[in-house]
Amino acid sequence: MESEGFRRMLGQLVALTRQQRSQLVDALRPGVGLDKVCETIDRARPVPLCCPSCGSCRHYRHGVVRGLQRYRCRACGRTFSALSGTPLARLRHRPKWLDYLKEMLDSRSVRACAKLVGVHRNTCFRWRHRFLDGVRHDQPERLAGIAEADEMFLLESQKGSRQLDRPARKRGGVAQSRGISHQHDCILVARDRSGLTCSFATGRAAVTAKQLHRHLLPVLDPDILLVTDGHRAYRTFAEEARIEHAFVNLRAGERVRGAVHVQNVNAYHQRLRSWLSRFHGVASRYLPNYLGWRWALDGERIAMPEQLLQRAVGVFHTQR
């Protein structure tokens, strides 16, 4: 639109009725939402932006696609944008992303989000795990000082699977045997006294020293004091990794011994279990996504939809 025509249109806005102004705001909302999404994505992109196909950073501008700048690589000739190569590529209804992420920060169910945002529930479910696929990698690189580690268990779930490897359970059900077995998913949580938290879905049944080496060792500072319960796997792991280790004997009723306790990580377990209950069962294959989601919400670490979108995009650019 020409600038002169735009100025004339602005001068006529004062004559609009209340109903007309409301209609105008509704008509502008998708465009404003798209602008906010594109601005957030542009702030999250790395400098320089490299081609996801060949890795070359030599490119030039090549038009605009749905509000985002498109580039053409000088090396391989392919076109790309800041979303290329991320799970968010090719997702539609981009103007509604921030509205949806706001509902995610409120921990709403798939159907509730779909109704509030105005998309199909299948689209809502797809968005949830595309965004969380990046957020789940956004964990602290290192835990330092005193770190507590403990595991919690959830009954394994094949919710949403078309083929089950066991008889179906009605409304969750219970395990076939008492105690911890291969019918339980193990969630390992490590948390230092500053509040930094790393969580991992290690697999079925009780955690092993081998799993601790794979998941826990890379995030522990060499000078850390690891505090756990009396599980033998932790003692074996600490001896093999040469990490200072202290434990409390929960079976003997010992809860606290000076600074040696696991109350912080157990409190996190309680918040996590209570939060997961609102979803009425989480499929085992999606547990890592929900662990990342809970860490994003813990202590309001991520409080704005723009922050959640930046983490979802920025983490993948960092991993390339």
C-alpha positions as CSV (number, residue, x, y, z in Angstrom):
1,M,0.0,0.0,0.0
2,E,1.2,3.5,-0.8
3,S,2.2,5.7,2.1
4,E,-0.4,8.4,1.1
5,G,-3.2,5.9,1.0
6,F,-2.1,4.4,4.3
7,R,-2.2,7.8,5.9
8,R,-5.7,8.4,4.6
9,M,-6.8,5.1,6.0
10,L,-5.4,5.9,9.4
11,G,-7.3,9.1,9.5
12,Q,-10.5,7.3,8.9
13,L,-10.0,4.9,11.9
14,V,-11.4,7.5,14.3
15,A,-14.8,7.2,12.6
16,L,-15.1,3.4,13.2
17,T,-17.7,2.1,15.5
18,R,-16.9,-0.2,18.4
19,Q,-17.9,-3.3,16.5
20,Q,-15.9,-2.3,13.5
21,R,-12.8,-1.6,15.6
22,S,-13.2,-5.1,17.2
23,Q,-13.4,-6.6,13.7
24,L,-10.3,-4.7,12.6
25,V,-8.3,-6.0,15.6
26,D,-9.4,-9.6,14.9
27,A,-8.4,-9.2,11.2
28,L,-4.9,-7.9,12.2
29,R,-4.3,-10.5,14.9
30,P,-2.9,-13.2,12.6
31,G,-0.5,-10.8,10.9
32,V,0.7,-9.5,14.3
33,G,1.1,-13.0,15.6
34,L,3.2,-14.0,12.6
35,D,5.4,-10.9,13.0
36,K,6.1,-11.8,16.6
37,V,6.9,-15.4,15.8
38,C,9.3,-14.4,13.0
39,E,11.0,-11.8,15.2
40,T,11.6,-14.4,17.9
41,I,13.0,-16.9,15.4
42,D,15.4,-14.3,14.0
43,R,16.7,-13.5,17.4
44,A,17.4,-17.2,18.1
45,R,19.2,-17.9,14.9
46,P,23.0,-18.2,15.1
47,V,25.4,-15.7,13.5
48,P,26.6,-16.6,10.9
49,L,23.7,-18.8,9.7
50,C,25.0,-21.9,7.9
51,C,23.4,-24.1,5.3
52,P,21.9,-27.2,6.9
53,S,22.7,-29.3,3.9
54,C,26.4,-28.7,3.3
55,G,27.4,-26.5,6.3
56,S,28.6,-23.6,4.2
57,C,28.1,-20.1,5.6
58,R,28.3,-18.4,2.2
59,H,24.7,-17.5,1.1
60,Y,22.6,-14.6,-0.1
61,R,19.0,-13.5,0.5
62,H,16.5,-15.2,-1.7
63,G,13.0,-14.0,-0.9
64,V,10.7,-14.3,2.1
65,V,8.6,-17.4,2.9
66,R,5.7,-17.0,5.4
67,G,7.4,-14.0,7.1
68,L,10.9,-15.6,7.4
69,Q,13.9,-14.6,5.3
70,R,14.9,-17.3,2.9
71,Y,18.5,-17.8,1.7
72,R,20.3,-19.6,-1.1
73,C,23.5,-21.4,-0.4
74,R,26.4,-20.4,-2.8
75,A,28.1,-23.7,-2.4
76,C,25.2,-26.3,-3.0
77,G,22.5,-24.0,-4.4
78,R,19.8,-25.1,-1.9
79,T,17.5,-22.7,-0.2
80,F,16.9,-22.6,3.5
81,S,15.6,-20.4,6.4
82,A,16.3,-20.2,10.1
83,L,13.9,-23.1,10.7
84,S,15.4,-25.5,8.1
85,G,16.7,-28.6,9.7
86,T,14.8,-28.2,12.9
87,P,11.7,-30.1,14.1
88,L,9.7,-26.8,13.5
89,A,10.3,-26.8,9.8
90,R,7.1,-27.2,7.7
91,L,4.8,-26.8,10.6
92,R,1.7,-24.7,9.6
93,H,-0.4,-22.1,11.3
94,R,2.7,-20.1,12.4
95,P,0.8,-17.1,13.6
96,K,-0.7,-19.3,16.4
97,W,2.5,-20.6,17.7
98,L,3.0,-18.1,20.6
99,D,-0.7,-18.5,21.6
100,Y,-0.1,-22.3,21.8
101,L,3.1,-22.0,23.7
102,K,1.4,-19.8,26.3
103,E,-1.1,-22.6,26.9
104,M,1.9,-25.1,27.2
105,L,3.4,-22.9,29.9
106,D,0.1,-23.3,31.7
107,S,0.4,-27.1,31.3
108,R,-2.9,-27.6,29.6
109,S,-3.9,-30.8,28.0
110,V,-3.9,-31.4,24.2
111,R,-7.6,-31.1,23.8
112,A,-7.8,-27.9,26.0
113,C,-5.0,-26.3,24.0
114,A,-6.6,-27.2,20.7
115,K,-9.9,-25.6,21.7
116,L,-8.3,-22.4,23.0
117,V,-6.0,-21.9,20.1
118,G,-8.4,-23.0,17.4
119,V,-6.5,-26.0,15.8
120,H,-7.2,-29.7,15.5
121,R,-6.1,-31.9,18.5
122,N,-3.8,-33.9,16.2
123,T,-2.1,-30.7,15.2
124,C,-1.8,-29.7,18.8
125,F,-0.2,-33.0,19.7
126,R,2.2,-32.7,16.9
127,W,3.2,-29.2,17.9
128,R,3.7,-30.3,21.6
129,H,6.4,-32.9,20.7
130,R,8.0,-30.9,18.0
131,F,8.6,-28.0,20.4
132,L,9.6,-30.3,23.3
133,D,12.1,-32.2,21.1
134,G,14.3,-29.2,21.3
135,V,13.5,-28.1,24.8
136,R,14.4,-31.5,26.3
137,H,18.1,-31.0,25.3
138,D,18.2,-27.7,27.2
139,Q,19.7,-29.0,30.4
140,P,22.6,-27.7,32.5
141,E,26.0,-28.8,31.2
142,R,27.5,-29.3,34.6
143,L,26.4,-29.9,38.2
144,A,28.8,-28.6,40.8
145,G,29.3,-28.5,44.6
146,I,26.9,-31.0,46.3
147,A,24.6,-32.9,43.9
148,E,21.8,-35.2,45.0
149,A,20.8,-38.1,42.7
150,D,17.8,-40.5,43.1
151,E,15.4,-42.3,40.9
152,M,11.7,-42.5,40.7
153,F,9.5,-45.1,38.8
154,L,6.4,-44.9,36.7
155,L,4.5,-47.8,35.3
156,E,5.5,-48.2,31.7
157,S,2.9,-47.0,29.2
158,Q,2.3,-47.8,25.5
159,K,-0.3,-45.1,25.2
160,G,-1.1,-44.4,21.6
161,S,0.7,-47.5,20.2
162,R,-1.1,-49.4,17.5
163,Q,0.6,-52.7,18.5
164,L,1.1,-53.7,22.1
165,D,3.7,-56.3,23.3
166,R,1.5,-57.1,26.3
167,P,-2.2,-57.4,27.1
168,A,-3.9,-54.0,27.4
169,R,-4.5,-52.4,30.8
170,K,-7.6,-50.6,31.6
171,R,-7.1,-47.0,32.8
172,G,-3.5,-47.4,33.7
173,G,-3.7,-50.6,35.7
174,V,-1.0,-52.0,38.0
175,A,2.1,-54.1,37.5
176,Q,1.8,-57.9,37.5
177,S,4.5,-58.3,40.2
178,R,5.3,-56.4,43.4
179,G,8.2,-54.0,43.7
180,I,10.3,-52.5,40.9
181,S,10.4,-54.7,37.8
182,H,10.8,-54.4,34.0
183,Q,7.3,-53.1,33.9
184,H,8.4,-49.8,35.4
185,D,10.2,-46.9,33.7
186,C,13.1,-45.5,35.7
187,I,13.6,-41.7,35.8
188,L,17.0,-40.6,37.2
189,V,17.1,-37.0,38.6
190,A,20.3,-35.3,39.6
191,R,20.1,-31.9,41.3
192,D,22.7,-29.7,42.9
193,R,22.2,-27.3,45.8
194,S,21.9,-24.3,43.5
195,G,18.8,-25.8,41.9
196,L,20.3,-26.9,38.6
197,T,18.6,-30.2,37.5
198,C,19.3,-32.9,35.0
199,S,16.8,-35.7,34.4
200,F,17.0,-38.8,32.3
201,A,14.8,-41.7,31.3
202,T,17.3,-44.6,31.8
203,G,15.0,-47.4,30.7
204,R,13.1,-50.2,32.5
205,A,13.7,-51.5,36.1
206,A,16.3,-50.3,38.6
207,V,19.1,-48.1,37.5
208,T,22.5,-49.8,36.9
209,A,26.1,-48.5,37.2
210,K,26.5,-48.7,33.4
211,Q,23.5,-46.4,33.0
212,L,24.9,-44.0,35.5
213,H,28.1,-43.8,33.6
214,R,26.2,-43.1,30.4
215,H,23.8,-40.5,31.7
216,L,25.1,-39.1,35.0
217,L,28.9,-39.0,34.6
218,P,29.0,-36.4,31.7
219,V,27.1,-33.8,33.8
220,L,29.1,-34.1,37.0
221,D,32.0,-31.8,37.9
222,P,35.1,-33.9,38.8
223,D,35.2,-32.2,42.3
224,I,31.6,-32.8,43.1
225,L,30.2,-34.5,46.2
226,L,27.5,-37.0,45.0
227,V,24.8,-37.7,47.6
228,T,22.5,-40.6,47.1
229,D,20.6,-43.3,49.0
230,G,22.3,-46.7,49.7
231,H,21.7,-48.3,46.3
232,R,24.7,-50.4,45.4
233,A,24.8,-49.1,41.8
234,Y,25.7,-45.6,43.0
235,R,28.6,-46.8,45.2
236,T,29.9,-48.9,42.3
237,F,29.6,-45.9,39.9
238,A,31.4,-43.5,42.3
239,E,34.2,-46.0,42.9
240,E,34.7,-46.5,39.1
241,A,34.4,-42.8,38.2
242,R,36.5,-41.8,41.2
243,I,33.9,-39.3,42.5
244,E,33.5,-38.4,46.1
245,H,30.3,-40.1,47.3
246,A,28.1,-40.0,50.5
247,F,24.8,-41.8,51.1
248,V,22.0,-42.0,53.6
249,N,20.7,-45.3,54.7
250,L,17.0,-44.8,54.2
251,R,16.1,-48.4,55.2
252,A,17.6,-47.8,58.6
253,G,15.5,-44.6,59.0
254,E,18.3,-42.2,58.3
255,R,17.1,-39.1,56.5
256,V,19.6,-36.4,57.2
257,R,23.2,-36.5,58.3
258,G,24.4,-32.9,58.3
259,A,24.6,-31.8,54.7
260,V,24.1,-35.4,53.5
261,H,20.5,-35.9,52.4
262,V,18.4,-36.3,49.2
263,Q,15.5,-34.1,50.2
264,N,15.9,-31.6,47.4
265,V,15.8,-34.2,44.7
266,N,12.9,-36.1,46.4
267,A,10.9,-32.8,46.5
268,Y,11.5,-32.4,42.8
269,H,10.3,-36.0,42.3
270,Q,7.1,-35.1,44.2
271,R,6.5,-32.0,42.0
272,L,7.2,-34.0,38.9
273,R,4.8,-36.8,39.8
274,S,2.1,-34.4,40.7
275,W,2.5,-32.5,37.5
276,L,2.5,-35.6,35.3
277,S,-0.8,-36.8,36.9
278,R,-2.8,-34.1,35.1
279,F,-2.0,-35.8,31.7
280,H,-3.6,-39.1,32.9
281,G,-0.7,-41.2,31.7
282,V,2.3,-40.4,29.6
283,A,3.6,-42.8,27.0
284,S,7.0,-44.1,27.9
285,R,8.5,-43.1,24.5
286,Y,7.6,-39.4,25.2
287,L,9.0,-39.3,28.8
288,P,12.2,-37.4,27.9
289,N,10.1,-34.7,26.3
290,Y,8.0,-34.3,29.4
291,L,11.1,-34.2,31.6
292,G,12.5,-31.3,29.6
293,W,9.1,-29.6,29.8
294,R,9.0,-29.9,33.6
295,W,12.5,-28.5,33.9
296,A,11.5,-25.5,31.8
297,L,8.6,-24.8,34.1
298,D,10.5,-25.5,37.4
299,G,10.9,-22.3,39.3
300,E,9.5,-20.4,36.3
301,R,12.8,-20.7,34.5
302,I,11.0,-20.1,31.3
303,A,8.0,-17.8,31.8
304,M,7.3,-16.3,28.4
305,P,6.2,-18.1,25.1
306,E,9.0,-16.2,23.2
307,Q,11.6,-17.8,25.5
308,L,10.2,-21.3,24.9
309,L,10.3,-20.8,21.2
310,Q,13.8,-19.5,21.3
311,R,15.0,-22.5,23.3
312,A,13.2,-24.9,20.8
313,V,15.0,-23.3,17.9
314,G,18.3,-22.2,19.4
315,V,19.2,-25.6,20.9
316,F,19.0,-27.2,17.5
317,H,21.2,-24.6,15.9
318,T,23.7,-25.2,18.7
319,Q,23.8,-28.9,18.0
320,R,24.4,-28.7,14.3
